[in-house]
Amino acid sequence: MCMNNIIPHEFSLSKTDREKIKNQKACTIWMTGLSGSGKSTIANQLEHTLNSMNYHTYVLDGDNTRLGLNKGLGFSEDDRIENIRRVSEVCKLMNDAGLIVICSFISPFEKNRSQAREIIGENFIEVFIDADLATCEERDPKGLYKKARAGEIKDFTGISSPFEFPKSAIVLKNNSPEDIDNNVKYLLELIQKISD
């Protein structure tokens, strides 16, 4: 495909203009961690809290984006790379619209998270939801660990595929129900600091 004839159009409204009418600073909270670590639960609760405070938000979740935007992508390394690249481009667009984006993606490889940081740019906040494997397996809300242990799912992160622990993320422990409220409170304070 020839890209020579694609010329981006310069629009007169800026990200700052869009942020100003929303009275907030755009950012991306990128939550990474094992399946069952609580990423989606924390994302949901954080968005509810922000919404109640009149912040403009959107949650992007791994399973949800694979039903539409990333439908057709599998779980090979190349497909995982493309999955995260596409989501990162969407985050960049949503941030440009002035939104606070909350992401919930296993994103197990450091190179993919680094690429997301590079694409999204300003106010990219990487958060590692640290729940130990035993806790995640015990929760197993989708029954995926059981299938992975039985060999029904190949390349399953934490079992037959590695999770590379982040080098530069905020680490939030999430091994008990009390941790969820504490994590949401911490992330809320972080977002408020950015918007001040």
N, CA, C and O atoms as a DFTB+ gen file, in Angstrom:
784 C
 N C O
     1  1       0.851      -1.192       0.000
     2  2       0.000       0.000       0.000
     3  2       0.886       1.241       0.000
     4  3       1.802       1.353       0.815
     5  1       0.621       2.153      -0.893
     6  2       1.410       3.383      -1.013
     7  2       0.904       4.432      -0.028
     8  3      -0.274       4.787      -0.026
     9  1       1.824       4.922       0.812
    10  2       1.460       5.936       1.816
    11  2       1.847       7.343       1.350
    12  3       1.611       8.317       2.065
    13  1       2.446       7.454       0.144
    14  2       2.956       8.747      -0.329
    15  2       1.871       9.801      -0.486
    16  3       2.145      10.995      -0.363
    17  1       0.641       9.374      -0.756
    18  2      -0.436      10.333      -1.022
    19  2      -1.296      10.627       0.199
    20  3      -2.342      11.266       0.081
    21  1      -0.868      10.169       1.364
    22  2      -1.618      10.437       2.587
    23  2      -0.992      11.631       3.291
    24  3       0.160      11.591       3.721
    25  1      -1.775      12.683       3.395
    26  2      -1.294      13.924       4.017
    27  2      -2.256      14.300       5.133
    28  3      -3.422      14.595       4.868
    29  1      -1.780      14.295       6.395
    30  2      -2.693      14.616       7.495
    31  2      -3.222      16.043       7.407
    32  3      -2.484      16.971       7.076
    33  1      -4.495      16.205       7.703
    34  2      -5.117      17.532       7.694
    35  2      -4.898      18.192       9.054
    36  3      -5.071      17.555      10.093
    37  1      -4.530      19.433       9.044
    38  2      -4.338      20.197      10.283
    39  2      -5.657      20.865      10.657
    40  3      -6.150      21.727       9.931
    41  1      -6.222      20.466      11.790
    42  2      -7.460      21.068      12.265
    43  2      -7.145      22.180      13.250
    44  3      -6.096      22.170      13.894
    45  1      -8.056      23.140      13.365
    46  2      -7.752      24.332      14.158
    47  2      -7.917      24.134      15.660
    48  3      -7.276      24.836      16.442
    49  1      -8.761      23.193      16.080
    50  2      -8.913      22.938      17.514
    51  2      -7.791      22.032      17.999
    52  3      -7.432      21.059      17.336
    53  1      -7.247      22.362      19.156
    54  2      -6.149      21.575      19.718
    55  2      -6.639      20.695      20.866
    56  3      -7.765      20.832      21.345
    57  1      -5.770      19.802      21.285
    58  2      -6.041      18.976      22.459
    59  2      -6.319      19.867      23.668
    60  3      -7.227      19.593      24.453
    61  1      -5.538      20.927      23.812
    62  2      -5.712      21.865      24.934
    63  2      -7.091      22.503      24.898
    64  3      -7.722      22.666      25.943
    65  1      -7.573      22.868      23.707
    66  2      -8.927      23.435      23.566
    67  2      -9.979      22.437      24.045
    68  3     -10.934      22.805      24.728
    69  1      -9.793      21.181      23.682
    70  2     -10.760      20.145      24.056
    71  2     -10.709      19.853      25.555
    72  3     -11.737      19.613      26.188
    73  1      -9.496      19.877      26.113
    74  2      -9.349      19.665      27.555
    75  2     -10.001      20.795      28.346
    76  3     -10.615      20.571      29.389
    77  1      -9.856      22.014      27.828
    78  2     -10.337      23.196      28.547
    79  2     -11.839      23.134      28.801
    80  3     -12.292      23.456      29.899
    81  1     -12.622      22.720      27.793
    82  2     -14.076      22.690      27.998
    83  2     -14.503      21.514      28.882
    84  3     -15.619      21.488      29.402
    85  1     -13.599      20.544      29.043
    86  2     -13.889      19.404      29.925
    87  2     -13.332      19.630      31.327
    88  3     -13.614      18.865      32.249
    89  1     -12.532      20.694      31.476
    90  2     -11.916      21.025      32.770
    91  2     -11.090      19.854      33.316
    92  3     -11.186      19.498      34.491
    93  1     -10.282      19.272      32.435
    94  2      -9.430      18.161      32.847
    95  2      -8.248      18.061      31.896
    96  3      -8.248      18.669      30.826
    97  1      -7.249      17.296      32.289
    98  2      -6.111      16.977      31.429
    99  2      -6.275      15.536      30.958
   100  3      -6.555      14.637      31.750
   101  1      -6.098      15.338      29.675
   102  2      -6.192      13.994      29.118
   103  2      -5.020      13.150      29.592
   104  3      -3.906      13.647      29.761
   105  1      -5.286      11.882      29.801
   106  2      -4.225      10.947      30.159
   107  2      -4.686       9.540      29.843
   108  3      -5.870       9.293      29.611
   109  1      -3.733       8.621      29.836
   110  2      -4.044       7.205      29.690
   111  2      -3.494       6.463      30.890
   112  3      -2.290       6.484      31.149
   113  1      -4.377       5.810      31.617
   114  2      -3.980       4.913      32.699
   115  2      -3.912       3.523      32.077
   116  3      -4.944       2.930      31.763
   117  1      -2.703       3.006      31.900
   118  2      -2.513       1.715      31.234
   119  2      -2.279       0.647      32.296
   120  3      -1.187       0.538      32.853
   121  1      -3.325      -0.142      32.572
   122  2      -3.212      -1.195      33.582
   123  2      -2.817      -2.511      32.926
   124  3      -3.470      -2.991      31.999
   125  1      -1.728      -3.078      33.438
   126  2      -1.214      -4.341      32.959
   127  2      -1.173      -5.331      34.117
   128  3      -1.095      -4.927      35.277
   129  1      -1.224      -6.610      33.814
   130  2      -1.186      -7.630      34.853
   131  2      -1.816      -8.910      34.353
   132  3      -2.416      -8.942      33.279
   133  1      -1.680      -9.947      35.125
   134  2      -2.206     -11.259      34.750
   135  2      -3.729     -11.242      34.620
   136  3      -4.404     -10.383      35.187
   137  1      -4.249     -12.195      33.874
   138  2      -5.697     -12.405      33.823
   139  2      -6.178     -12.696      35.244
   140  3      -5.598     -13.525      35.944
   141  1      -7.234     -12.015      35.661
   142  2      -7.763     -12.221      37.007
   143  2      -7.103     -11.375      38.079
   144  3      -7.412     -11.515      39.262
   145  1      -6.192     -10.493      37.672
   146  2      -5.506      -9.654      38.669
   147  2      -6.399      -8.524      39.190
   148  3      -6.111      -7.935      40.232
   149  1      -7.473      -8.225      38.472
   150  2      -8.402      -7.183      38.915
   151  2      -8.369      -5.918      38.085
   152  3      -8.940      -4.902      38.481
   153  1      -7.708      -5.965      36.936
   154  2      -7.589      -4.776      36.080
   155  2      -8.952      -4.211      35.691
   156  3      -9.210      -3.019      35.858
   157  1      -9.819      -5.075      35.173
   158  2     -11.142      -4.626      34.707
   159  2     -12.008      -4.153      35.866
   160  3     -12.759      -3.188      35.724
   161  1     -11.914      -4.815      36.997
   162  2     -12.690      -4.413      38.182
   163  2     -12.270      -3.029      38.646
   164  3     -13.113      -2.183      38.943
   165  1     -10.962      -2.802      38.706
   166  2     -10.444      -1.490      39.128
   167  2     -10.808      -0.428      38.095
   168  3     -11.208       0.679      38.454
   169  1     -10.669      -0.765      36.806
   170  2     -11.012       0.181      35.737
   171  2     -12.472       0.602      35.838
   172  3     -12.792       1.785      35.721
   173  1     -13.350      -0.361      36.053
   174  2     -14.779      -0.088      36.159
   175  2     -15.083       0.829      37.344
   176  3     -15.818       1.808      37.213
   177  1     -14.515       0.503      38.486
   178  2     -14.771       1.309      39.686
   179  2     -14.168       2.705      39.561
   180  3     -14.767       3.691      39.989
   181  1     -12.978       2.778      38.970
   182  2     -12.342       4.084      38.775
   183  2     -13.173       4.956      37.847
   184  3     -13.361       6.144      38.110
   185  1     -13.676       4.367      36.755
   186  2     -14.481       5.153      35.823
   187  2     -15.771       5.633      36.483
   188  3     -16.170       6.780      36.284
   189  1     -16.425       4.783      37.258
   190  2     -17.641       5.193      37.971
   191  2     -17.354       6.373      38.892
   192  3     -18.120       7.336      38.937
   193  1     -16.251       6.292      39.621
   194  2     -15.884       7.375      40.545
   195  2     -15.612       8.662      39.778
   196  3     -16.104       9.724      40.159
   197  1     -14.836       8.579      38.707
   198  2     -14.519       9.767      37.907
   199  2     -15.779      10.362      37.283
   200  3     -15.950      11.581      37.260
   201  1     -16.659       9.500      36.777
   202  2     -17.906       9.956      36.171
   203  2     -18.759      10.713      37.175
   204  3     -19.371      11.726      36.835
   205  1     -18.803      10.229      38.405
   206  2     -19.599      10.894      39.444
   207  2     -19.034      12.274      39.787
   208  3     -19.719      13.114      40.371
   209  1     -17.760      12.490      39.410
   210  2     -17.096      13.768      39.673
   211  2     -17.027      14.626      38.406
   212  3     -16.297      15.617      38.361
   213  1     -17.794      14.238      37.376
   214  2     -17.900      14.969      36.107
   215  2     -16.649      14.945      35.234
   216  3     -16.448      15.840      34.414
   217  1     -15.810      13.930      35.404
   218  2     -14.695      13.736      34.480
   219  2     -15.204      12.992      33.249
   220  3     -16.144      12.201      33.330
   221  1     -14.574      13.253      32.120
   222  2     -14.935      12.617      30.855
   223  2     -13.952      11.477      30.604
   224  3     -12.754      11.706      30.438
   225  1     -14.465      10.256      30.578
   226  2     -13.613       9.073      30.555
   227  2     -14.077       8.058      29.527
   228  3     -15.173       8.152      28.974
   229  1     -13.201       7.076      29.285
   230  2     -13.602       5.893      28.536
   231  2     -12.679       4.747      28.925
   232  3     -11.469       4.928      29.060
   233  1     -13.272       3.551      29.106
   234  2     -12.490       2.358      29.421
   235  2     -12.318       1.520      28.163
   236  3     -13.283       1.232      27.456
   237  1     -11.075       1.134      27.896
   238  2     -10.774       0.178      26.836
   239  2     -10.319      -1.111      27.512
   240  3      -9.366      -1.114      28.292
   241  1     -11.005      -2.196      27.206
   242  2     -10.752      -3.473      27.864
   243  2     -10.347      -4.522      26.818
   244  3     -10.863      -4.531      25.700
   245  1      -9.427      -5.392      27.195
   246  2      -8.892      -6.380      26.263
   247  2      -9.938      -7.205      25.552
   248  3      -9.939      -7.266      24.322
   249  1     -10.830      -7.842      26.291
   250  2     -11.847      -8.687      25.666
   251  2     -12.793      -7.871      24.794
   252  3     -13.160      -8.301      23.700
   253  1     -13.185      -6.705      25.271
   254  2     -14.133      -5.878      24.522
   255  2     -13.566      -5.416      23.181
   256  3     -14.276      -5.434      22.175
   257  1     -12.293      -5.003      23.153
   258  2     -11.724      -4.531      21.881
   259  2     -11.521      -5.687      20.905
   260  3     -11.523      -5.484      19.691
   261  1     -11.346      -6.898      21.431
   262  2     -11.176      -8.059      20.550
   263  2     -12.503      -8.499      19.919
   264  3     -12.507      -9.315      18.997
   265  1     -13.606      -7.976      20.399
   266  2     -14.906      -8.283      19.796
   267  2     -15.216      -7.368      18.612
   268  3     -16.127      -7.649      17.834
   269  1     -14.469      -6.285      18.473
   270  2     -14.738      -5.331      17.399
   271  2     -13.469      -4.875      16.717
   272  3     -13.057      -5.453      15.711
   273  1     -12.845      -3.836      17.261
   274  2     -11.642      -3.233      16.671
   275  2     -10.589      -4.277      16.311
   276  3      -9.995      -4.216      15.234
   277  1     -10.358      -5.221      17.197
   278  2      -9.297      -6.208      16.991
   279  2      -9.826      -7.614      16.715
   280  3      -9.135      -8.611      16.928
   281  1     -11.066      -7.667      16.237
   282  2     -11.658      -8.951      15.856
   283  2     -10.789      -9.559      14.752
   284  3     -10.365      -8.863      13.830
   285  1     -10.539     -10.822      14.855
   286  2      -9.710     -11.460      13.833
   287  2      -8.262     -11.626      14.249
   288  3      -7.525     -12.395      13.633
   289  1      -7.846     -10.916      15.285
   290  2      -6.487     -11.102      15.793
   291  2      -6.485     -12.265      16.766
   292  3      -7.389     -12.401      17.590
   293  1      -5.475     -13.090      16.668
   294  2      -5.334     -14.218      17.592
   295  2      -4.410     -13.859      18.741
   296  3      -4.335     -12.700      19.148
   297  1      -3.713     -14.847      19.257
   298  2      -2.844     -14.633      20.411
   299  2      -1.398     -15.010      20.123
   300  3      -0.617     -15.249      21.044
   301  1      -1.042     -15.065      18.836
   302  2       0.365     -15.237      18.475
   303  2       1.101     -13.964      18.890
   304  3       0.473     -12.944      19.174
   305  1       2.413     -14.024      18.923
   306  2       3.176     -12.831      19.327
   307  2       2.901     -11.664      18.382
   308  3       2.730     -10.532      18.834
   309  1       2.857     -11.927      17.072
   310  2       2.590     -10.851      16.097
   311  2       1.208     -10.245      16.303
   312  3       1.042      -9.028      16.230
   313  1       0.215     -11.095      16.561
   314  2      -1.143     -10.590      16.776
   315  2      -1.241      -9.802      18.082
   316  3      -1.955      -8.801      18.149
   317  1      -0.539     -10.241      19.102
   318  2      -0.542      -9.499      20.372
   319  2       0.098      -8.120      20.193
   320  3      -0.375      -7.129      20.750
   321  1       1.173      -8.068      19.415
   322  2       1.837      -6.792      19.134
   323  2       0.874      -5.854      18.409
   324  3       0.757      -4.679      18.758
   325  1       0.179      -6.390      17.385
   326  2      -0.765      -5.569      16.620
   327  2      -1.959      -5.151      17.471
   328  3      -2.455      -4.033      17.331
   329  1      -2.421      -6.029      18.342
   330  2      -3.520      -5.718      19.256
   331  2      -3.177      -4.478      20.089
   332  3      -3.960      -3.531      20.168
   333  1      -2.014      -4.503      20.696
   334  2      -1.607      -3.386      21.560
   335  2      -1.321      -2.133      20.736
   336  3      -1.616      -1.026      21.187
   337  1      -0.755      -2.284      19.541
   338  2      -0.495      -1.111      18.687
   339  2      -1.795      -0.403      18.321
   340  3      -1.889       0.821      18.413
   341  1      -2.800      -1.177      17.906
   342  2      -4.092      -0.572      17.528
   343  2      -4.732       0.141      18.718
   344  3      -5.215       1.266      18.595
   345  1      -4.727      -0.521      19.856
   346  2      -5.327       0.072      21.050
   347  2      -4.596       1.362      21.425
   348  3      -5.224       2.344      21.821
   349  1      -3.281       1.356      21.300
   350  2      -2.487       2.548      21.621
   351  2      -2.855       3.716      20.716
   352  3      -2.943       4.857      21.170
   353  1      -3.071       3.427      19.428
   354  2      -3.478       4.488      18.495
   355  2      -4.847       5.053      18.871
   356  3      -5.078       6.255      18.748
   357  1      -5.752       4.190      19.327
   358  2      -7.071       4.643      19.772
   359  2      -6.922       5.526      21.018
   360  3      -7.565       6.571      21.120
   361  1      -6.080       5.106      21.954
   362  2      -5.831       5.911      23.159
   363  2      -5.320       7.297      22.790
   364  3      -5.747       8.302      23.359
   365  1      -4.404       7.337      21.835
   366  2      -3.838       8.613      21.396
   367  2      -4.942       9.531      20.855
   368  3      -4.982      10.720      21.173
   369  1      -5.837       8.965      20.035
   370  2      -6.953       9.752      19.489
   371  2      -7.893      10.230      20.604
   372  3      -8.328      11.381      20.610
   373  1      -8.194       9.335      21.540
   374  2      -9.092       9.701      22.638
   375  2      -8.453      10.752      23.549
   376  3      -9.143      11.648      24.037
   377  1      -7.155      10.649      23.779
   378  2      -6.468      11.676      24.556
   379  2      -6.506      13.015      23.818
   380  3      -6.683      14.068      24.432
   381  1      -6.338      12.962      22.493
   382  2      -6.405      14.188      21.697
   383  2      -7.788      14.819      21.791
   384  3      -7.934      16.035      21.663
   385  1      -8.809      13.979      22.016
   386  2     -10.174      14.487      22.200
   387  2     -10.384      15.034      23.615
   388  3     -11.458      15.545      23.930
   389  1      -9.358      14.926      24.468
   390  2      -9.445      15.463      25.821
   391  2      -9.935      14.478      26.863
   392  3     -10.223      14.870      27.994
   393  1     -10.033      13.204      26.502
   394  2     -10.574      12.203      27.415
   395  2      -9.511      11.573      28.302
   396  3      -8.332      11.524      27.952
   397  1      -9.950      11.097      29.446
   398  2      -9.142      10.258      30.315
   399  2      -9.467       8.816      29.919
   400  3     -10.613       8.379      30.022
   401  1      -8.448       8.086      29.466
   402  2      -8.648       6.716      29.002
   403  2      -8.075       5.757      30.041
   404  3      -6.943       5.911      30.499
   405  1      -8.874       4.782      30.394
   406  2      -8.451       3.760      31.356
   407  2      -8.367       2.445      30.597
   408  3      -9.370       1.951      30.082
   409  1      -7.165       1.881      30.531
   410  2      -6.944       0.662      29.761
   411  2      -6.763      -0.532      30.671
   412  3      -6.151      -0.439      31.735
   413  1      -7.302      -1.646      30.238
   414  2      -7.185      -2.901      30.969
   415  2      -6.743      -3.984      29.992
   416  3      -7.565      -4.624      29.336
   417  1      -5.423      -4.177      29.906
   418  2      -4.845      -5.138      28.966
   419  2      -3.744      -5.924      29.657
   420  3      -2.908      -5.349      30.355
   421  1      -3.741      -7.225      29.465
   422  2      -2.673      -8.039      30.047
   423  2      -1.332      -7.489      29.584
   424  3      -0.412      -7.345      30.389
   425  1      -1.210      -7.182      28.304
   426  2       0.006      -6.620      27.693
   427  2       1.275      -7.165      28.364
   428  3       1.982      -6.433      29.057
   429  1       1.554      -8.456      28.150
   430  2       2.588      -9.126      28.930
   431  2       4.034      -8.789      28.580
   432  3       4.943      -9.090      29.354
   433  1       4.258      -8.159      27.409
   434  2       5.634      -7.946      26.965
   435  2       6.065      -6.487      27.124
   436  3       5.338      -5.561      26.763
   437  1       7.253      -6.312      27.667
   438  2       7.793      -4.970      27.910
   439  2       7.871      -4.161      26.619
   440  3       7.588      -2.963      26.627
   441  1       8.253      -4.801      25.501
   442  2       8.393      -4.061      24.243
   443  2       7.045      -3.499      23.773
   444  3       6.995      -2.426      23.171
   445  1       5.946      -4.230      24.050
   446  2       4.617      -3.729      23.660
   447  2       4.199      -2.544      24.514
   448  3       3.640      -1.571      24.008
   449  1       4.475      -2.629      25.819
   450  2       4.134      -1.516      26.701
   451  2       4.978      -0.284      26.380
   452  3       4.496       0.845      26.465
   453  1       6.237      -0.509      26.012
   454  2       7.107       0.610      25.610
   455  2       6.588       1.253      24.326
   456  3       6.611       2.475      24.180
   457  1       6.118       0.416      23.398
   458  2       5.550       0.941      22.157
   459  2       4.287       1.750      22.450
   460  3       4.071       2.805      21.854
   461  1       3.456       1.257      23.365
   462  2       2.240       1.989      23.745
   463  2       2.622       3.356      24.321
   464  3       2.023       4.373      23.972
   465  1       3.614       3.368      25.197
   466  2       4.086       4.625      25.795
   467  2       4.552       5.604      24.714
   468  3       4.259       6.798      24.771
   469  1       5.281       5.075      23.732
   470  2       5.805       5.915      22.652
   471  2       4.678       6.475      21.787
   472  3       4.689       7.659      21.448
   473  1       3.710       5.636      21.429
   474  2       2.590       6.073      20.579
   475  2       1.716       7.096      21.312
   476  3       1.383       8.142      20.756
   477  1       1.354       6.795      22.539
   478  2       0.403       7.637      23.281
   479  2       1.053       8.938      23.725
   480  3       0.434       9.999      23.647
   481  1       2.285       8.868      24.187
   482  2       3.025      10.082      24.534
   483  2       2.667      10.652      25.894
   484  3       2.643       9.937      26.896
   485  1       2.393      11.932      25.915
   486  2       2.186      12.686      27.161
   487  2       1.128      12.055      28.065
   488  3       0.086      11.588      27.607
   489  1       1.431      12.059      29.363
   490  2       0.511      11.574      30.399
   491  2       0.099      10.115      30.209
   492  3      -1.056       9.750      30.427
   493  1       1.066       9.284      29.800
   494  2       0.887       7.839      29.771
   495  2       1.333       7.318      31.134
   496  3       2.488       7.492      31.522
   497  1       0.412       6.678      31.858
   498  2       0.721       6.197      33.204
   499  2       0.555       4.679      33.218
   500  3      -0.557       4.158      33.127
   501  1       1.681       3.988      33.334
   502  2       1.667       2.531      33.347
   503  2       1.492       2.049      34.782
   504  3       2.222       2.459      35.683
   505  1       0.514       1.176      34.976
   506  2       0.194       0.671      36.315
   507  2       0.169      -0.853      36.259
   508  3      -0.588      -1.446      35.490
   509  1       0.996      -1.469      37.074
   510  2       1.016      -2.926      37.159
   511  2       0.125      -3.366      38.312
   512  3       0.410      -3.068      39.472
   513  1      -0.957      -4.078      37.991
   514  2      -1.841      -4.613      39.019
   515  2      -1.250      -5.949      39.461
   516  3      -1.344      -6.958      38.762
   517  1      -0.645      -5.922      40.633
   518  2       0.163      -7.043      41.114
   519  2      -0.655      -7.960      42.019
   520  3      -0.782      -7.740      43.223
   521  1      -1.198      -8.990      41.393
   522  2      -1.867     -10.060      42.144
   523  2      -1.093     -11.323      41.825
   524  3      -0.818     -11.606      40.659
   525  1      -0.738     -12.087      42.848
   526  2       0.072     -13.271      42.593
   527  2      -0.720     -14.311      41.802
   528  3      -1.951     -14.322      41.800
   529  1       0.027     -15.177      41.135
   530  2      -0.580     -16.174      40.252
   531  2      -1.598     -17.047      40.981
   532  3      -2.657     -17.355      40.435
   533  1      -1.280     -17.445      42.214
   534  2      -2.203     -18.304      42.977
   535  2      -3.546     -17.610      43.190
   536  3      -4.599     -18.237      43.076
   537  1      -3.505     -16.303      43.500
   538  2      -4.734     -15.531      43.699
   539  2      -5.517     -15.425      42.394
   540  3      -6.737     -15.586      42.383
   541  1      -4.812     -15.153      41.296
   542  2      -5.475     -15.042      39.990
   543  2      -6.122     -16.364      39.587
   544  3      -7.234     -16.386      39.061
   545  1      -5.421     -17.450      39.837
   546  2      -5.985     -18.767      39.512
   547  2      -7.189     -19.085      40.378
   548  3      -8.156     -19.691      39.916
   549  1      -7.124     -18.677      41.623
   550  2      -8.251     -18.928      42.531
   551  2      -9.474     -18.129      42.095
   552  3     -10.598     -18.628      42.155
   553  1      -9.260     -16.902      41.661
   554  2     -10.379     -16.079      41.182
   555  2     -10.919     -16.655      39.874
   556  3     -12.107     -16.951      39.753
   557  1     -10.028     -16.804      38.906
   558  2     -10.317     -17.362      37.577
   559  2     -11.742     -17.071      37.102
   560  3     -12.491     -18.008      36.828
   561  1     -12.140     -15.789      36.995
   562  2     -13.541     -15.450      36.690
   563  2     -14.058     -16.000      35.361
   564  3     -15.262     -16.188      35.190
   565  1     -13.140     -16.259      34.414
   566  2     -13.573     -16.738      33.103
   567  2     -13.259     -18.224      32.897
   568  3     -13.551     -18.783      31.840
   569  1     -12.671     -18.851      33.898
   570  2     -12.313     -20.268      33.774
   571  2     -11.142     -20.524      32.841
   572  3     -10.959     -21.642      32.359
   573  1     -10.345     -19.484      32.582
   574  2      -9.260     -19.603      31.609
   575  2      -8.052     -20.362      32.151
   576  3      -7.411     -21.120      31.423
   577  1      -7.746     -20.155      33.428
   578  2      -6.593     -20.866      34.004
   579  2      -6.836     -22.370      33.995
   580  3      -5.938     -23.158      33.696
   581  1      -8.046     -22.745      34.321
   582  2      -8.402     -24.169      34.328
   583  2      -8.196     -24.764      32.932
   584  3      -7.652     -25.859      32.790
   585  1      -8.635     -24.034      31.909
   586  2      -8.466     -24.499      30.529
   587  2      -6.993     -24.533      30.136
   588  3      -6.539     -25.459      29.464
   589  1      -6.252     -23.509      30.565
   590  2      -4.818     -23.453      30.246
   591  2      -4.070     -24.609      30.898
   592  3      -3.208     -25.226      30.272
   593  1      -4.395     -24.902      32.143
   594  2      -3.764     -26.021      32.860
   595  2      -4.104     -27.366      32.214
   596  3      -3.325     -28.317      32.276
   597  1      -5.276     -27.423      31.598
   598  2      -5.700     -28.657      30.922
   599  2      -5.166     -28.738      29.486
   600  3      -5.416     -29.714      28.778
   601  1      -4.436     -27.712      29.071
   602  2      -3.861     -27.704      27.726
   603  2      -4.821     -27.271      26.645
   604  3      -4.521     -27.411      25.459
   605  1      -5.977     -26.744      27.033
   606  2      -6.987     -26.325      26.048
   607  2      -6.694     -24.948      25.473
   608  3      -7.174     -24.610      24.391
   609  1      -5.899     -24.142      26.200
   610  2      -5.508     -22.816      25.709
   611  2      -3.988     -22.788      25.626
   612  3      -3.294     -23.009      26.618
   613  1      -3.484     -22.513      24.430
   614  2      -2.044     -22.409      24.213
   615  2      -1.592     -20.969      24.460
   616  3      -2.386     -20.036      24.341
   617  1      -0.341     -20.796      24.797
   618  2       0.265     -19.469      24.990
   619  2      -0.529     -18.606      25.962
   620  3      -0.790     -17.434      25.692
   621  1      -0.908     -19.190      27.087
   622  2      -1.681     -18.444      28.084
   623  2      -0.724     -17.785      29.079
   624  3       0.092     -18.452      29.716
   625  1      -0.843     -16.473      29.197
   626  2       0.076     -15.700      30.032
   627  2       0.039     -16.168      31.481
   628  3      -1.020     -16.292      32.098
   629  1       1.241     -16.425      31.999
   630  2       1.383     -16.867      33.386
   631  2       1.476     -18.372      33.521
   632  3       1.947     -18.883      34.537
   633  1       1.023     -19.091      32.488
   634  2       1.059     -20.557      32.521
   635  2       2.022     -21.075      31.449
   636  3       3.055     -21.662      31.771
   637  1       1.685     -20.858      30.185
   638  2       2.517     -21.361      29.092
   639  2       3.163     -20.246      28.275
   640  3       3.839     -20.509      27.279
   641  1       2.957     -19.023      28.693
   642  2       3.564     -17.856      28.049
   643  2       3.980     -16.887      29.156
   644  3       3.255     -16.725      30.137
   645  1       5.130     -16.247      29.012
   646  2       5.637     -15.425      30.120
   647  2       4.916     -14.085      30.273
   648  3       4.318     -13.565      29.331
   649  1       4.994     -13.550      31.484
   650  2       4.601     -12.170      31.736
   651  2       5.873     -11.445      32.177
   652  3       6.475     -11.796      33.191
   653  1       6.271     -10.442      31.418
   654  2       7.475      -9.685      31.744
   655  2       7.097      -8.543      32.677
   656  3       6.360      -7.634      32.295
   657  1       7.599      -8.596      33.886
   658  2       7.238      -7.585      34.877
   659  2       7.733      -6.214      34.436
   660  3       8.879      -6.078      34.007
   661  1       6.889      -5.204      34.537
   662  2       7.234      -3.865      34.054
   663  2       8.437      -3.261      34.781
   664  3       8.644      -3.470      35.976
   665  1       9.217      -2.508      34.014
   666  2      10.418      -1.876      34.564
   667  2      10.111      -0.508      35.165
   668  3      10.792      -0.065      36.090
   669  1       9.086       0.158      34.639
   670  2       8.863       1.546      35.070
   671  2       7.395       1.841      35.393
   672  3       6.916       2.951      35.164
   673  1       6.697       0.857      35.919
   674  2       5.271       1.048      36.228
   675  2       5.059       1.345      37.707
   676  3       5.885       1.010      38.556
   677  1       3.935       1.981      37.986
   678  2       3.452       2.086      39.360
   679  2       2.938       0.693      39.721
   680  3       2.202       0.087      38.942
   681  1       3.313       0.187      40.880
   682  2       2.893      -1.161      41.278
   683  2       1.802      -1.053      42.335
   684  3       2.002      -0.448      43.389
   685  1       0.641      -1.647      42.044
   686  2      -0.469      -1.662      42.991
   687  2      -0.811      -3.107      43.329
   688  3      -1.210      -3.873      42.452
   689  1      -0.660      -3.474      44.575
   690  2      -1.002      -4.826      45.021
   691  2      -2.520      -4.993      44.978
   692  3      -3.266      -4.071      45.308
   693  1      -2.966      -6.181      44.567
   694  2      -4.409      -6.421      44.511
   695  2      -4.721      -7.882      44.844
   696  3      -5.193      -8.649      44.005
   697  1      -4.441      -8.231      46.086
   698  2      -4.661      -9.609      46.534
   699  2      -5.874      -9.763      47.444
   700  3      -6.225     -10.883      47.815
   701  1      -6.529      -8.641      47.814
   702  2      -7.687      -8.729      48.701
   703  2      -8.730      -7.701      48.275
   704  3      -8.393      -6.728      47.600
   705  1      -9.994      -7.900      48.659
   706  2     -11.053      -6.945      48.279
   707  2     -10.769      -5.510      48.734
   708  3     -11.146      -4.557      48.053
   709  1     -10.101      -5.356      49.889
   710  2      -9.799      -4.004      50.395
   711  2      -8.839      -3.270      49.458
   712  3      -8.861      -2.042      49.376
   713  1      -8.010      -4.019      48.762
   714  2      -7.033      -3.393      47.865
   715  2      -7.706      -2.615      46.742
   716  3      -7.168      -1.606      46.286
   717  1      -8.877      -3.068      46.288
   718  2      -9.546      -2.414      45.153
   719  2      -9.856      -0.959      45.478
   720  3      -9.525      -0.069      44.696
   721  1     -10.485      -0.706      46.620
   722  2     -10.812       0.669      47.015
   723  2      -9.555       1.518      47.156
   724  3      -9.529       2.670      46.723
   725  1      -8.512       0.953      47.760
   726  2      -7.260       1.688      47.935
   727  2      -6.616       2.020      46.594
   728  3      -6.079       3.113      46.415
   729  1      -6.669       1.087      45.660
   730  2      -6.082       1.313      44.339
   731  2      -6.849       2.378      43.569
   732  3      -6.246       3.230      42.917
   733  1      -8.176       2.332      43.642
   734  2      -9.001       3.339      42.969
   735  2      -8.713       4.724      43.559
   736  3      -8.576       5.701      42.823
   737  1      -8.624       4.799      44.868
   738  2      -8.330       6.073      45.535
   739  2      -6.972       6.618      45.088
   740  3      -6.831       7.810      44.814
   741  1      -5.986       5.742      45.018
   742  2      -4.641       6.160      44.597
   743  2      -4.660       6.700      43.164
   744  3      -4.097       7.761      42.891
   745  1      -5.307       5.969      42.252
   746  2      -5.360       6.384      40.850
   747  2      -6.160       7.676      40.678
   748  3      -5.802       8.522      39.859
   749  1      -7.225       7.828      41.435
   750  2      -8.010       9.059      41.408
   751  2      -7.151      10.256      41.802
   752  3      -7.183      11.291      41.136
   753  1      -6.393      10.119      42.870
   754  2      -5.506      11.206      43.308
   755  2      -4.469      11.543      42.239
   756  3      -4.136      12.710      42.028
   757  1      -3.972      10.524      41.579
   758  2      -2.985      10.718      40.496
   759  2      -3.594      11.522      39.357
   760  3      -2.977      12.462      38.858
   761  1      -4.794      11.158      38.949
   762  2      -5.492      11.860      37.867
   763  2      -5.790      13.301      38.253
   764  3      -5.656      14.207      37.431
   765  1      -6.193      13.517      39.499
   766  2      -6.488      14.872      39.968
   767  2      -5.238      15.742      39.959
   768  3      -5.311      16.932      39.653
   769  1      -4.086      15.152      40.293
   770  2      -2.831      15.909      40.263
   771  2      -2.491      16.347      38.852
   772  3      -2.033      17.469      38.635
   773  1      -2.718      15.451      37.886
   774  2      -2.447      15.783      36.485
   775  2      -3.356      16.916      36.036
   776  3      -2.921      17.811      35.312
   777  1      -4.617      16.885      36.460
   778  2      -5.608      17.875      35.995
   779  2      -5.479      19.218      36.695
   780  3      -6.000      20.219      36.201
   781  1      -4.798      19.262      37.834
   782  2      -4.643      20.538      38.553
   783  2      -3.710      21.500      37.844
   784  3      -3.482      22.609      38.327
